[in-house]
């Protein structure tokens, strides 16, 4: 009787260990992990926080992300753009602060939108009346495939790249 009880306890412990180990092994990298691009331009610290989705064999521009419609510029929560000082984006003033950042993609031109409501989910509650700045930049196709959405703060501005698409804005 005592041996049977010991066997049952050992079996239950082994089962619990197996279930725990299996559940931990299933923790995988999120499909759209959080990412940050940061840099300094003319004394202003620029920080872009976003979730970085992957292409995963999909057509992105004009399909998954339709042309001529507001897009949240990433996945999950809206992308945020923060500047520590007033800057000029494409020759237009953007005061220091934190903004949600949206994009209206196009085949030849893309609109970058800086919205005063910094914390919001996706673009579902996007309100154009809260836009602080909109600038139009050129869109281009690249020969380099970017599997994951990438923002980069460069010496003279910032750019966004995903799949074979790229758009960039100058900052002074």
Buried (B, 14 or more C-beta within 10 A) or exposed (E): EEEEEEEEEEEEEEEEEEEEEEEEEEEEEEEBBEBEBEBEBEEBBBBBBBBBBBBEEEEBBEEBBEBEEBBBBBBBBBBBBBBBBEBBBBEEEBEEBBBBBBBBBBEEEBBBBBBBBBEBEBBEEBEEEBBBBBBBBEBBEEEEEBEBBBBBBBEEBBBBBBBBBBBBBBBE
